Each structure stands twice: as C-alpha cells, then as structure tokens.
Amino acid sequence: MRVKTIAVISLTLLLFALLAHLAFYFQPKEFSVIQGQAEGQVHKIIAGYIDGELPSIVLCPTNFTWTTNTIVSAANELGSRAIVNVGYNTIFVVFHHLANLDLGFAKSTDAGDTWTVTYPVASGNRGRFPSIDAIDEDTIYISHMLTSTFFYLQYSKSVNGGTSWTTATVDAAAISGTGGENSITVVDANTAYIFYDTGGAMKMATTTNGGSSWAISTVLSATTSTMSAYAVDANTIFIVFCSPTDNDITLAKTTNAGGSWTFTDIDVVTGGCPSSTPSHWSLTVLDENNLIVSYYDTDPDDLRFAKSTNGGTSWTTSAVDTSGDVGINNSISFADSDNFFIGYHDTGTQNVEFARSIDVGTSWTTQIIDATNDDVISLTKTSPDFNTVYGVYGGVGTQNYLKFIKSSCP
C-alpha cells in the first residue's frame, strides 16, 4: 500500500513539474510579438502560436510567390482599371474596354481563382477612368466618365453584388478632354464622395442618400490630373494629388465633409507634375492619424514613399526603388501598421514590379511580378494579411489583357 502511495505521489509531482515546464516554455514574455490578420481577425502571434493555436499565418521571410489569372483577354486594348476586396474571398474589379467603349465589371468569390465578367453600362462611350469602392459583398459604387465630345461624370451602384446596376449622371457640366480622372471613396451605403478633375478644377460630388442626388463643390480651382482619395468617416477625408502651381505632391484634408480644406505639401516633384493619365501617386489610410503614400518623382524617375503619423500635418519621405525609370504607375496597400506594399511599373523594362516593407516603410525589398511588356497596376487599398496581396494589371502593345495577381509565401 505504501509503495502505491509513493508511486502516486511521484507521478503527481512529475505531472506538476511537466505542467510548470510547459507553462514556462510558452510564456509570451520571452518572445517577440507580431500583429497580423487571420480570417479577418487581429491576433498576436507569439512564438509560433496564435491565441494558443498553431498559426495560419506567419510572416514570410522571403520574396512572395505570385499566382496570375487572366480575367479578360482582348484583341483590342483595355483601358484603366481599379480593384477592391471585401475580406479574403470577395474581390471586385472595374475596367474600361476600349474595343467597345464599355464599362466592365469582374467579380470573384473564391479569392481570385475564378471570375465572372459583365458590362454594367454596355451602351458604348462609357466607363472611362473607372474607380470603385464597396461597403460589403452587396453594396458597390463605381464612378466613371461618359465620353462624347466632352466627358460627363457618372456613377453606377449595385446593392446585390453586381447582379444589377443603377447608373446616373452625377455632373452634367461638360468636362474638357484634359480632365476626367476621378476617385471614389465610400463611407456607408448612403454616403459616398467622388473627386474629379474638370480640366480646370478639382471638384467634389457628395451623396448622403445612396446616390439619389449629388451636391457639387470645388476643392481646388486648378487642374490636378489624377488624384487618390480616402474617407475615414463621413467628415474626415484625405486626397493626394500633384499641385500644378508648385509641383508638389500635396495632401488635401477636410474634417467637416468638404466644408473647408487644408493643403499640406508632402514632397517636391523635381521634374514637375506628370501630365499623362495613369496614376502616379497612391494613398491609403490606416486610421485618421496614419497615412501612407507612394508616388513617382519625374526627376530622377524614382519610386518614392511618404508616411504621416499625425493626420498629414508632417511627413517623412524616402526612396523605394531608384534602379531606372520606375514607379510611373504605382499603387499602395497595407496589411497592418508594419507591412506595406507597392505595385508599380518599370518604364525601361515594361515589367510589373512589387516592393514590400515589413518595418513601417523604413526599408524595402523589390521583385518582378511579370516581365512580358505590361502596363498599369492597381492593388487593393488594404490587403487580407501580410502575406496576401491582391492586384490587377494590363498588357500593352500586343499583350492586351486584364490579369489578376495574388501573392503567397513559398
């Protein structure tokens, strides 16, 4: 009996020792913490475990592997395009089909593996300079231009995931052929803002009733070519553009829904503001204080990065890629407060390229995504996680197509 008692005590002590050892081994204080997104939730990854479970995501230590799917193949050139994602699986793309002058819409519900393509406005001469934003899997807004002798700003809206669309003219005033570029940003199902260049001014169209009516106001009485806009809420909106008066990459900010604006210089574009229509600067916003921008410096033809941590009051800037004439078309995205991504075009090689930072934009690694004579790339403004980036790009010359790209860790 005494032997059994001793054996039980010994086994109990052994179990306590084992549990104490395991408790010490899994203490988080000895390990670094990385913030990441898994299945739409933010988790702390500690010593290879997420909230006590084996992680579905760990920070990729090498360059990404890229999967490419063709959304549209065309015998004629495809125009500008834009992309937005709702979580991991649902992705929407808009594009201008120059062969038939239609607004095209593509949708995937399986993270870009397969696509359905429709034409919401297929009556011709529509869809120029499309921009897209979405509230959820059902509610989608698109801004675009009706093309005739002049441009006219229109919008299309779907409340059933793109099955059917309502299209109407937002601004019936004629826009000169030197304008037309626009950017839409949506706060909720009823509130949306469209910023657009009239060829003589940057204007703002506001709806607070789901598009039934729009109010037009002037942000800046000067032409701005392309712009990139982001609304944090119904009052706080940011726009990045190149100021034609001083050749500065500039931030416009409102905290009263466009009632008044403040303008802050981010950086000087040494060679002057580019005049062509592709996007030379891109903005995304982590929150009302933290903003990141990618942009092209026309002299010495470099891709650059800017960051603000105080709502755009001050900025730090740095070079991302200086290896030639790079960054003329660029698009920026983020996964969290550390992991930033930029897709861009190399004019010299015609490559689609990619830059990645895992240290808040302090340093960057670059890689080629596609080296087959490609053109403008657009990334989603937010990425599903720090290893998964979504984007679209097109070909030029004989390479006329619209392709979707998705990254993964090899």
N, C-alpha and C positions, 0 to 999 in steps of 0.2 A: 504493500500500500504506500509506503514511504517512497519507494522507487518511482511509482506512478506520479505521486505528488511532485517530486523533484523534476520529473520529465515534463509535467505540465507547466511548472514554473519556468523551466528552462526554455520551453517553446514559446511561452508568453513573453519572456524577456527578449528572445530572438525576434519575435514579431514587432515588439516595440522598437527595438534597435533598427530593424529594417524600415519601419514607417518613419522614424526620425531621420534616417539617412535619405529616404526619398523626399521628405519634406525639405530637408536642407538642399538637396540636389536641384529641386525645382523652384527654389527661392528666386523671385524676379530681380532682387537687388544686385545680383552678380552679372546681369545680362543687359545688353542694350535693347532699347525699345524702338520699334519702327511702327509708324502709323500706316495702315493700309486699308483697303476696302475689299471685303469678301461678301459676295452675294448681296451687295447693296448696303452692307452694314460696316461701320468702322470698328476694327478690332485692334488690340495690342498684340503684336507678335513678340513673344518672349521666349528666347532660347529654342526657337523652332516650334513653339506651340501657340495656338490662337485660342484664348479663353479656355485653356485646359485641353483643347483638342488639337490633333495634328493639323497643320495649316493647309488650306487650299491654295494659298498664295505666299510665296517667298520672293524677295527682291531678286530679280535676275542679275547675276554678276557679269554677264557678257552681253554682246550685241544681240538684239532681237532677231528672231526668225520671222519672215513675213509670208503670209498667205494672200494670194491675189485672186480675185474673181472678177470676170468681165460682166458688168451689168448690162451695157448696151454696146453692140457692135454696129458701126455705121459706115456707109460708103462716103458720107459727107461729114464735115467737121462738126463736132459737138462744142457748144459754147461753154460759158461759165457754169459752175456748179457749186452746191453747198450741201452740207451734211449735218444731221443732228441725231443723237441717240437718246433713248429713254431706257436707262439701265443697260443690262448686258445684251439682251436679245433683240429689242426693237430698234431699228435704225431707219431713218428716212433720208432720202437724197432728192434734190431737185437739180435740174439741168436745162439748158437751152439747146434744143435740137435745131441746128442751123439748116439742116436739109429741108425740113418742113416748117421751120419757124415756130415750133410749138413749145409750150412749157411741159417738160417731162417730170414725172414723179416715180421714184423707185422705193420699194418697201421690202424690208427683211424682218422676219420674226424669229430667226434662228441664228442670230449673231453674224449675219452676212454670208452664210453658207448658200442660201438661195434667195432669189429676188423676183418680185413681180413689178412690171413696169406699166404705167398707164400715162395718159395725157390729159390732165385735168382741164386744160384750156386748149382745145385742139382746133381752133378756128383760124390759125395762122397769125403771124406777126405778133405773137405774144411770148412771154417768158424770158425776155431779155434781162440780164443781170438779176437772176433769181437769188433770193435769200430766204432762209427757213428757220423756224423755231417751233417747238412743241411743248405743251404743258404735260401731256401724258400720252398714252398709246392711242388715244382717240382724237384729241384736240390739237390740230396742226394749223399754223399760219404760214403763208408764203407771200412775200412781196416780189413784184416783178414789173416789167415795163411792157406796155402795149406800143408796138412800133408802127409808125406810119411816116408821114413827113417829119413829125416830131415824136418824142416819147411822151407817154402818159402813165402815171403811176397807178398800178392796180394791186389788189390783193386777192388771194384765194384762201378759203378756210374750209377745213373738214372737221366734223365732230364725230366721225365714225372711222377714224384710222385711215382715211384716204379712199374709202369706197365711193363717196360722192363729195362734190365740192360746190361752194358758193363763191362766185367771182364778181367783183365790182370795181369800179374806178374810185380811187382814193382822191386823186388830184387831177382835175380835168384841164388844168392850165398846161399849155404846151411847154415841154422841156426841150431845150436845144440839143442838137446832136453831140455836143461836147459834154453833156451831163448824162444822167440816168442811173448812175451807180447808186445802190441803196443797201441798207442793212436793217433787218427787223429784229426786235427783241420783245419777248412776251412775258408778262408778269403772271397773269392768270387767264382764265377762259374769256374774260371780258376786256382785259387791259392789255393793249399792245402799242408799241411805238415803231414807226418807220422813219428812218433818216435817209435823205436822198439829196443828190446834187442836181440842181436845175440848170447847171451851166453858168449860173451867176450867183448862186447862193446855196447854202446847206439848209434844208428845211426839215421840219419835224411834223409827222402826221400822228395824231393821237386818237385812239378809240378807247372808250370806257364802257361800251355796250356791245362788245363782241363783234364789232365791225359794221354795225348798222349805220353809224355815222362817224366821220373823222373830222377833227379840228386841225387846221394847218397853221404852223407858226414858223418863224425864221430863227435858226440857231446862229448863223453867221452869214453876213452879207458878202460872201466871196465864194467862188467855186472851189471845191475841195477834192474833186475826183473821188476816189474810193474812201470809205470810212468803215470802221468796225465799232459796233455799239453793243452795250450790255446793260440791262436794267437789273439792279439788285432787288428793288421793290418798286412800288408804284411811284415813289418820289425820287429815288436815287438812281441816276442814270449816268453812265460814262460813255464817251465816244473818243476814239483815237482817229486822227487824220493828219495830213500834212498841210501846214499853213502856207498858202501861196504868197503871203506878204513877207515872211521872213525865212521860208524854207525849213521850218521846224516841225519835227514830229510833235504833235500837240494833243493834250487831253482836254476835252470839254466835259464839265461836270455840272449837274444840277441836283439839288436836294429838294426841289419843290415842283417836280414833274414838268420841268421845262419853263417854269415861270421866269427864271433867270439862270444865267450860265456863268461859270468861271472858266478861264482858259489858262493852262499851265504848259510851258514848254518842257518836253521830255528830252529831246536831243536835236542838234542841228544836222540836217541832211546836207553834207558838204557840197554835193553836186547839184542841189536843187531838187524840188519835188518831182518825182516821175509823173508824166502826163498820161501814160497809157492806162488801160482799164484794169489789168489784173491787180490782185490785192498785194500791195507792197508793205502793209502793216496789218497786224492782227492783235486783237485784245481779248483776254479772258479775265474773269474776276473770281477770286476765291471767296471774298467777302467784301464788305464796304470799305475795308482798310487795305486789303492786299490785292494788288493788280499786277498783271504781267503782260508784256507787250513784246512781240517780235516785229522787226522792221528791216528794210533794205536801205543801206546807205549808198547813194549813187556814186560817191567818190570817197573811198576806193572800191566800190562794188562789193560790199561785205554784208553778211547777215549779222544783225545785232539784236541784243536783248535788253529790256528795261524792266525794272521792278520798283514798285512803290509799296511801302508798308504803312502809310499814313493817309490813305484815301486819295492819293495823287498829288499831295502837296509838294513832295520832293521825290526824286528818282535817282536810282543808281543804274548805270548803263555799262555794257561790256560787249565785246565781240564774241560771236558764236562760231562763225566759220569765215576765214579770210583766205581761202585756198583758190581764189579766182573770182569770176563774176558769178556770185552765188547769192541766193536769197531774194531774187527779184519777185518771185511769188512765194509767199510764206503764210503759214497758219499755225497758231499756237494752241496748246492744250495742256491740261494738268490732271494728275490723278489725286494728289494731295498737296500739302504745303511744302513738300520736299521735291517731288517728282514732276518735272516739266518736260514737254515735248514740243518740237517744232518740225513741221514738214515744209520742204522748200524745193525750189527749182534751181539747178545749176545751168546757167545760160551757155557756158562754154561747152559742156559735155551733153547737154539736154537730158541729164539724169534727174530723176526724182530722188531726193535725199532726205535724211532724217537726223535730227540732233536730239540728244537726251541728256538731261541733267538730273542727278539724284541728290544734289546738295544745294537746293534752293537757287539754282542758276549760277552758282559760283564757278563751276567747270562743266564742260560739255564733251560728249563723245559723238562722233558722226558716223554714218554709214549710208551706203547706196541702197535704195529700195528697188529701183528699176532703172536700167540703162539702155532703154530702147526708144530714144527720141520722144520723151514725154513732156507734159506741159503742167498747167496749174494744179496744185494740190490743195485740198481742204481737209482739215481734221475736225473732229467734233470738239467743241469747246471744253468739255470735260471727258476724261477717259474712265472706263469702268473700274480699272485698277492700275497699279503701277507697272504691270507687265503687258497690259492690253490697251492698244491704241487703235482707233478706227479712223479711216480716211478714204477719200476718193480722189482720183486724178484722171486726166485725159491725155490722149496722144496728139501729136501734131504731125503735119505732113501726111504721109501715107498711113500713119498709126492713128486712125480715127476710131476712138472707143472711149468708153467710160468704165473705169476699173475701181473696185473696192479693195482696200488693203486692211489687214488685221495682223497685229503683232502677237508673238508669243515667246516664251522663254525656251531656248533649245534644250 
